[in-house]
Amino acid sequence: ATAAPAGLGGGFTDVFRDRSARRWTIAELVAYSAWTAELTYAGVFYIESYDVGEATVGILLAVGSMVFLATSLNTERLTIRYGRRRLIALAALGMGLLLVPLLTLTPAIAFTLGLFCMTALLASIRSTGSSALGLAQLPDRPGAMMGARTAGAQLGYMIGAAAGGVVLALADFAALGLVLFAGMAASALLVLRVSDPPELSRL
């Protein structure tokens, strides 16, 4: 069969036929589900824990977004030094570990904001590095891989928001932190089983 021209994609089925690409897609889905759950209910957590107003919540969340943006511009340098899979997995696991105290301990707004910024930093490393890793799965099908990433991210947004709401309805933020840690840890384990052709070529 003739390969589709590079850049046009090859269809969603190409992604799921390839074991490594499939693992990467599932890892993205799980990671986005966990991260979205945190982002969706971060404002509620600030309001319930510190009794702050909506405007203050907006500013606090914007600070995390700025950290995410600044870090994303320097991720390539880190992946060259440490390797993509290892860096992505460590970032995902670090996010999970930070989400537990972030949603459990409330000594001061500055403490929670600091943990949120550290989590945003790791989220930026994970997300940017994972995008490059995804493109490496099917190098002649970049459209298919980015389509899979978009689908995984959007489905993750839906799952994260819905599942997070269920956890909070049944338990509390501390329980949500533990659930999100489990999700990020699962994503990290999946990423370690994804092939990285550029990385393998350097061995």
N, C-alpha and C positions, 0 to 999 in steps of 0.2 A: 504494500500500500504506500502511496505517496504521502510524505509528511506534509502537514499544513504549513504554509509559510510562517516564518517566525514573526511574532507580534500579533498574529490574528487569533491565536488561541486554538484549542483543539477540541473544545467541548468538555462539559463537566465529567463525562464518563472517563476521559483520559486520566483525570486525577484519581479516581477511585479504582482504576485498574492497576495503578502503581502503588505498591505497598508503602513505600516511604512517603510518597506524596499524600496518601490517605492518612497516615499517622500524623503528618504535619498539619493537615487540615483539622483533624480531631483535636490536636493539641491547641490549635488556635481557637477553636470553638470553646474548649474548656477554659482556657485562659481568659478569653473575652467575657465569658459568662461570669467568672469570679470577679474580674476587674469592674465590670459594669454594675454588678450588685453593690460593690463598695461605692462607686460613683453615684449610683441612684439614690442611695440612702445616707450618703455622707452629710448632706444638708440637714436631714432629719436628726442625725446623730448630734450634730453641732447644736441644733435648737433644743433638743431634749436634754443634752448633757450640760450645756452652758447657758441656755436661755438667751441666745443671741437672736438678733433680728435677721430678716431675709437679706437685707443689703450687706450685712456683715458676712453672712454665709456665702454670698456671691463673691465677695472679695477673697475670702479664704480659699474657695475653690479655684479662683483665678490664679492665685499664687502657685498652686499645684500645677496648673496648666502651663505657666511660664517655666517652671522647672522642667516639665516634660519637653517643651519646645527647645529649651537650651541644650538639654542632654541629647536630644535626637540628632543634633548637628554634629556630634562628636562620636557617635556610636561606631562608625566604620573603623576608626583608629583602634578602638578597643577590641573589635572582632578580629582584626589582623593580628593583634598581640596575643589574644587568649583563645581564639578559635570560636566559631559561631555557635556550635551546639552547646559547648560547655558554658559559654557566656549567657546564652539564652536560658539554659536550664538553671543556672545559678541565680539569674535575675528573677525568674519565675518563683523559685524556692524562697528567695529573699523577700519577694512581695508577700508570699503566703505567711512567712514568719512575722513580718511587720503588721499584717492585717489583724493578727490576734490581739496584740496590745493596743493597736489603733482603735479597735472597736470594743475594748474592754476597760482600759485605764483612762481616767478622766481627771488628772491632777490639775491641769491648766490648759487653756486654749493653745498656748504656745507649744506645749508638749504634743498635743494632737496634731497641730499644724506641722510640726517638725517631722513626725512620723508619716504624715500624709505626703509631704514633700519628698522624703526618702523613698516612699512607695512609688511616687510619680516618676522619680529618677530611674528606678529599676524598671518600671513599666515602659518607659521610653526606650531603654536599652533592649528590653525583651521584644517590644513591638517592631522597632526598626531592624534589629538583627534578624528577627523571624521573617520579615518581608524578604530580605536578601536570601535567606535560607530557602524560602518557598520558591523563589525564582530559580534556584539551583536544582530543584527537583525535576522539573521538566523544562530544560532550557529552550527547547524549540516550541514550547507551549506557554509563553508568559501570560497570555490572555486568560488561559484556562486556570493557571495558578492564582492570578490576582482575582479572577472571578470567584474561585473557591475561597480565597481569603475574605472577600467582601461578604460572601454568603455566610461564612463561619462567624464573622464579626457581627453581622446583623442578627443572625440567629442567637448568637451569644448575648447580645443586648436584650433580646426578648426573654431568653431563659434566665439570665442573671436578674433582671428586674422582677420577673414573676416568682422565681425560686426564692430570691431574697425576701420578697414580701411574705411568702409562706412561712419561712423560717422565723421572721419577726413576729408574725401572727401567732405562731405556736410557742416561741421561746423569747429570746432577747438578742441584743447586739453581740454579746459574748459568744452565743451559739453561732451567730452568723459568721463571726470571725473564724471560728473553728472549721465551719463548712467551707469558707473561702480558702483557708489554708489547705484543706484537703484537695480542693480543685486545682490550686496552683501547683501543688506537689505532683498531682497526676499529670498535669501539663508538662512539668519538667521531666518526668520519667519518659513520657512519650517523645519529647524532643530528642532525648539522648539516643533514641532508637531510629531517628531519622538520618538518612545518609547525607553526607555533605561532600559532593564530588571535588570541589576545590580543596577542601581540607584533606581528603584522602590522597589527592595527588601530591601533597607536600610530604607525606609519610615516606 
